[in-house]
């Protein structure tokens, strides 16, 4: 199967997951302003939220792409 939409959305999902994980791995000095301070050593910063959002969007895109691929494969069996 060579559905270009499945390939495109798979690539987008991978890029979003990698970007989200890279943003989450940034050191505190690069993460932007502090949104929530939990204690002296733990806080939630702006880029933590951005990285989590990118990773979640990448996972959702991958899941929806898998559903699309499965639907296309079931259509070919008939």
N, C-alpha and C positions, 0 to 999 in steps of 0.2 A: 504494500500500500504506500503510495506516495502522495498523500493529501498534503498540499502545501500549508494549509491552515494548522494541521496538527504539528508539522515541523516548526512553523513559525511560533506558535504558542508554547511549544516545548522549549524552544530557545529563549523566549521571553521569560518563561518561568525559571529556567536555570539562571539567567542573568539577574533576575530579581532576587532569587535566593542567595546567590553569591554576593550581590551588593548589600543585601540586608545583613548577612553574616559579617561582612567586612566592616560595615558601619558599627555593628555591635562590638567589634573587637578593637575599636579605637580607644586610645588612652584618654583619661579624664580631661587632659588639657585641650583636646581637640573636640570634645563632645558638646560644646555649646553651653548655654545657660542651664542652671540647675532648676528643675521643675519641682522635685520633692526630695527633701533630705530626710532619710530614714534614721540615721545616726551619724557619728563622726566619720565612719568609714564606708557607709553605703548611701547612695543617692541615685535618683533617676534624673537623667539629663535629656535634653532635647533630642540628641542623636540616638539615644537609646530607644526612644519612642519611634523615631523615623526608621531605625533598623528593624525593630519589631514589626512595624507596619509593612516594610518591604518584604521581610521574610514570610509574613502571613499572606500577603498578596501573591507572592511567588508560589507558596504551597497551594493556595486556592486555584491559581491558574494551572498548575500542574494537575490538580485533581480534576478540574473541569476539562482539561485537554484529554486526560485519560478516559473520561466519560464519552467525549466526542469520538475518540479513537475506537472505543469499544462499540459504540453505536454504528460506526462505519464498518467495522469488521463483521458485525452481525448482519448488516445489510448485504455483504458480499457472499455470505454463506447461502442465502436463499436462492 
